[in-house]
Amino acid sequence: MDFLLALSRPPLVLGVDPRPELHGPEPLSHLRRYALEVFEALAPKLAAVKFQLAFFEALGPEGFGLLCELASAARVMGLPVIFDGKRGDIGSTAEAYARAYLLRFPGSALTVNPYLGLDTLTPFFQAARESQGAVFVLVKTSNPGSGFLQDLLVEGRPLYLRLVEALARKGEGYREGEWSRVGMVVGATYPEVVLTVREKAPHAPFLLPGVGAQGGRPLKGPGLLNTASRALFYPGGRPDLEGALQAAEDFHRALVE
Ligand SMILES: O=C(O)c1cc(=O)[nH]c(=O)n1[C@@H]1O[C@H](COP(=O)(O)O)[C@@H](O)[C@H]1O
């Protein structure tokens, strides 16, 4: 599966950030069953499923096994997969991260941190092209303190915009048809930034986290993949299949109709 197929699906991404304490006495087996049920029920309304690696790593070795199992299940259901790892390191280590998440899981996407420099992103871009995957580069994150570094003025422009300009130039080389394999992460909590960044990067798919629990509202537009974790996976603060379906329908109405 080519990850760019996600761009022709409904523009909602299901974030899976598992909280074992919400899954009773046998949390992993309950979580496995619940996640599969949610994938099945929501699949027609989703662009992709985004797995937050930290939450799976926190479950220990079994958690990593479960991540691989759920990612494979999503793919079997026709759902593109995003690994949210926010990886970033010197080139040789970046190559290992790219092998782990883009080449071992062809057609998937990975979130990456660009603040070690653009040279460190090249292995991710190359792996994404080779595997028909994608890379989502953190540009302007959804958290309240993101401006401390990301909004710093550099030659009169915020740092995140300088980054976007450089990425858009690089991303042209990784463009296929309408969309590039070099995507960007912009918090839905900063809707005005989404518009500014879109002007500079017309071909980049955008991942917009912060919808729902962080107060961001769904944003409509070509290539805008709205992503919600708690609001979709744990509506009302707990596992609830009916509630998840209702939440997905509400987002779908706001984004598609
Ligand atoms: O890359 C991300 O997905 C991400 C970037 C960002 O700027 N803000 C952000 O919240 N995220 C992730 O998006 C998810 C948000 O979770 P909810 O607030 O529950 O929807 C978490 O997995 C975060 O790690």
The ligand as a Gaussian input file, in Angstrom:
#p B3LYP/6-31G(d) Opt

LIG

0 1
 O        3.209000      14.291000      16.078000
 C        2.171000      14.245000      16.738000
 O        1.297000      13.422000      16.485000
 C        1.929000      15.314000      17.727000
 C        2.497000      16.542000      17.439000
 C        2.075000      17.675000      18.178000
 O        2.460000      18.802000      17.887000
 N        1.180000      17.508000      19.176000
 C        0.662000      16.276000      19.514000
 O       -0.190000      16.223000      20.412000
 N        1.087000      15.158000      18.830000
 C        0.617000      13.805000      19.230000
 O       -0.777000      13.722000      18.949000
 C       -1.460000      13.011000      19.997000
 C       -2.453000      13.952000      20.643000
 O       -3.270000      13.263000      21.521000
 P       -4.709000      13.827000      21.940000
 O       -4.473000      15.153000      22.553000
 O       -5.207000      12.797000      22.901000
 O       -5.541000      13.894000      20.676000
 C       -0.383000      12.519000      20.945000
 O       -0.033000      11.221000      20.532000
 C        0.773000      13.477000      20.726000
 O        2.024000      12.847000      20.968000

